[in-house]
Amino acid sequence: MTLPVGTTLGGYEIIAPLGAGGMGEVYRARDTKLGRDVAIKVLPDLFVNDPERVARFQREAQALAALNHPNIAAIYGLEETGATRFLAMELVDGESLAERIGGTGPGRQGSPRPVPLDDALAIARQIAGALQAAHDKGIVHRDLKPANIMLTADGRVKVLDFGLAKVEAGKAGGPGGAGRETQSPTLTFAATQAGVMLGTAAYMSPEQAKGRIADKRTDVWAFGCVLYEMLTGKRAFGGEDLTDTMAAVVRGEPDWNALPADLPPDARTIVKRCLEKDRAQRLPDISVALFLLNEPRSATAASAPPMATSRPLWKRAAVRDHGRGRRRRRGRHRVERPSVAIDAGRHALHDSARRRPAVHE
């Protein structure tokens, strides 16, 4: 049931609806005590007596409360007024990444188109930073997609909607995450017998589509889907209906030729390794993608012609670290080693490059 403008929930007054979905209804509201606008996410009346949905709503609040990162929308409180449960959250003004790509954001008119390369890589860095902060707290988003990523006027990225987040046992104040929830990509609620997709199909990992346990590599996959869509202006996996889309996720391949010709080789490798269907071959941690995206070459190669003799980033990084190791053995000063995840990522990229023939585009 949509709340009319002017409705009061505790100390908040509803100003306008912002959107609605299976996970809740979102409104712009005025915090009458602090004099600021906030976002209010209301648990739909249909689910107020559903223990599973109430527990999921509480897990979202706990997950957000555990996170403090500039690229994740903050939570102000989990509240209840009468039979209405709601979250009070940071209001993010701007356009969603879906609107940016689709050309439907404020002041934009047109058809879907790629995000300019430098902008896409800058946005990707911020998304990766948000995911790394969540993963460090044992939180897997599980529903990363352009519609859940907001872009502010000053270029700040905000990742939203942790309604499907899974919290590891003992992490983020949660009781162990998914509890008894099914690992299937649909959750069926007895009240309606309506299937609610656990993650939008086009961004679901193959393991999600197959109903298997999803870990942080599911977010790595979704990150790859989002990055591909920013770079090409179209989804990595699509179809005429849900069945076709999920079949493409499980068995299909993106159109790799659609990636920009001036995309830095290392950024191209990131996209491909994020979208490995076998998660054992996927980038093991989003920190690897963030590390590589933060390398100077990833930020500047798009504006400079590629050098035919340039050594790939993963190989240069490996050689550089090998040299550091030799100096560490010979010298008297200690040099900190890179993280295990980054080392594993470099080895993964190295193995991929040795196994696969070059793609000429």
N, C-alpha and C positions, 0 to 999 in steps of 0.2 A: 504494500500500500504506500503510495507516494505521499510524503509529508507536505502539507500546504505551506506556502511562504508565510512566515510569521509564527509558525509553530515553535514553542519553547521546549527545549530538552535541558533540564537543569539550568545551567548558566549560559546556554547557547540558544540563539535565535536563528531559525532557518531563513536563509536569504534566497537561495535558488538551488535547484537540482543540478548536479554535475554529471551524473551517470549512474547506471545500474547494471548489475550482472548477477550471476549465480552466487557470487561471494558476498554481495551486499549492495546497498544503495548509498550513494555518496552525494553529499550536499555541501554547498558553501554556507557557512554559518558565522554568526557574530558572537564572539566571546564577550558577553556583556560585563564581565568582571574585569577583564584585562584590556578591553577595548581593541581587540584585534580580530581579523578574519581567520577562520580555521576551516579545515575539511572535517566533516562528520561522516563516518561510515556506519550505517545502521544495519544490524542484522535483520533481514526480512521477517515479517510477522509469521510467515509460513514455517520458519525454523526455530522460533523462540523456545519451543518445547522439544526440540530435537537435540538430545545429549551430544551426538557427534558433531553437529554444526556449532553448538555452543562451545564445545571443547576446541574446535578448530578456530573459532573467533578469539578465544582466550589465548591460544597458541600464537596467533598472529600478533596480539598485543605483547606477549612475552618476548617474541622474537624482535619486534621493533624496539622494545624497551631495552634490550640487550645491546642494541647497535647505536653508535654515536659516530656518524660519518657524514661529511659534507655532501656526499652524493646519494644519501638515503634519506627519504622524508622522515622526519621525526614524529614520534607519538607523544601526545600530551596526557592521555589518560584513557582508561577503560571504565565506562560508567554505565549506570542502569537507572532509568527513570520509569517507574511503573513496570510495565512488561517490555519496555523498549531497551535493548542493549545497544551501545554504540561506542565507537572509538573516536576520540578527538585527536586530530593529527595536523601536522604542518600543511598549510595550504600552499600549493606550488602553482604560481601563475606562469603561463607560457603556453607552449604547444607540445603535444606529444610527439614522439619520434615517428609514430604512425602518420600523424598529420603532416609532419615535415616531409616524409618520403612520398606520401600520397598527394601532396600539393593542396591539402585541404585545411591547413592551419590558418590562423588569423592573418589576414592580408595576403593570402596566397590563393591563386587560381591556376588550375592546370591539372595535368595528368601525373601519374607517378613518375618520379625521376630520381636518379642517384643523388646522394648527398655529396657535395664537393669533397674531393679526396682528403685535403688537409682537415676539413671539418669532421669528416667521418672518422679519421684516426684520432682526433682530439676527443670526440664523443666516446669512441671505443675505450680510450684510456680511462675515462671517468667511470664508465660502466664496469670495466674490469676491476677498478679500485673498489667500487661498491661491493662487487661480488666477493673479492678477496676479504674485505672486512667481515662480510657475513660468514664466509667459510671459516675464517679464523675463530668465529664464535660457535662453530658447529651447526650453522644454519644453511640449508640448501633452499634456494628460492622456489624452484620447480615450475615457475610460470613466467619466466623472462620473455618479453616480447616487446615490439615497438610501442604498443598501446600502454604498456606499464612503465615507460621511460619518458619523463618530462624534460623539456628543454626550456630554461628560463631565458629572458631577454639578454642577460649578460653572459650567456654561454655556459651556465652551470647545468649539469645533468643531475636529475633526481630519479632514483629507482623507486618505484611504488609497488604497492599491492603484494604483501607477503602472506596473503590469505591461504596459499597452498604450501607455505613453507614447511619444511621438515626440520625438526630440531634433534640433534644427536642426544643420546642419553647423557644426562648430567651436564648438558651445555645450555647456555642462555636461559637458565632458570626453568627450563621445560621439563616435563615428566618423561622425556624419552622420545619426543617427536611424534611419530605417526600413531603411536598407540596401537589400537586394533584396526586402524583403517586399512583398507585393501590396497594392494600395490597395482591394481588394475587401473588403466587410464580412465575409467569411468567409475563414479561413485553413485549408487542408486539409493535414493531416499524413499523410505516406505510411504511417506506422506503423499508423494506424487508419482512414484515409479518413473520419474524422469531422470535420464542419465545426465549427469553434469560432468563435462570433460575436465579431467585433471590435467590442466595445461592445454593451451590452444594447440590444436593438432599440428599446424605447420611448424611449430617450434618445439614440439615434443621430441625427446631423444628416442632412438629405436628401442631402448630398454623400457622406456615409459610406454611406448606404443604396444609393446609385447606384455605389459603388465608385470614387469620385473622391478626389483628394488632399484630406486633411484638414489644415487649419491651425488657428490659435488660435480662429477663429470657430466651429469645431466645439464647443469648450468653452463659448463664449458661448451657443450653442444649448442644450447640455445644462444649463447654469446656468438658462436660462429654463424648461426642463422641470422642474427641481427646484423652482424658485421657484413655478411654477404649482401643482405637486403639494402643496407646503406650504400654499399659500393656499386650495386647494379640497378637499384630501383625496383627489383622484383624479388619475390620470395625464393628461397633456395629450394623449397619443396612445396608443390601445390597440386591441385586437382579440382575437378568439377564438383566433387562432393567430399564428405569426410572420409569415406572408404578409399577413394583415389589418393587423397592427401596422405593418409596413414600408410598406404602401400608405397608411395613415393619415399616417405621417411625411412621405411624399413628396407626397401630394395633399390630405390632410384638414386641418381647422382645429380647434383646441381649442374647447371650449364657453366662450366668453368671458363669457357670462352667469353662469357659475359663480364668477367672481372675487368676492370680498367687496364689498358695496356701499360699505363705508367704506374701501376701499383708496385711498390717496392717488393722485391722477391721475398723478403722475410715476412712482410705482411701477408703476401699471397700464401706462404707456407702456413702461417698462423690459421688462416681461414680453413685451409684444407685439413690441417691436423685437428682443428676443433670439430670438424664434421666427419671424422672417422666413425663409421658405424660400429666397429668393434671398439668398445671403450678402453680395452687394454692397449690399443694403439693410439687412442686419443691423447691430446695434451693432458698430462696427469693433474695439473693444477692451474687455475686461472692466473696464478702469480707468474707463471711462465710467459703467458701472453702479455701480461702487464709489463714484465721485465723487457721483453723484446720490443713492445710498442714504445717504451720509454727510451730505447736506444736512439741516439741522435740520427742515425741513418733512416729509421722508420719515419721520423718527423720531417726529414729534408729530402729524401730520395725522390719524392713525387715532383719536386720542382727542379731537379737536376737530372740530366741525361744519364742513364745507367752506363757503367763502365764494364766492358766485356770481360775484363780481367779481375773484376771485383770478387773477392772471396765472400761466400755467404756468411751472414751474421752469426749463425750457430757455430760455424767452423772457426771464425775469428775469435768468438767468445771462448771456445774450447781451447784454442791455441794460447790465447791470452792467459787463461787460468792455468794452463800447463806451465807457462813461463813463470807465473806467480809461484806455483808450487816449487819449481826448481830454485827460485830465489829464496823461498822460505826455508828450504833445506840448507842453502848455503849461507844465508844471512843470519843476523842475530835478532832481527826484529820480526815479530809475529804479524802475519797478514791474515785477516779473517777470510774464511772460506765462504763461497756463495752457498745459498740454501740448498738443501737436498732436493727440493722440488724443482728448482731452476736447473740443477745438474741433471736431474732425471729428464726434464724437458729438452735440454740440449742433446742428451743421448737419444731421446725419442726422435727429434728432428734429424739427427745424424743418421740414425738407422733408416728413417723414411727416405732420405735422400739417396742412400746407397741401394735401397731395394727398388726404387721406382725410376723409370726412365723419365727424362726431361719432357715437359709438356710444352710444345711450341704453339704459341698463341699469336 
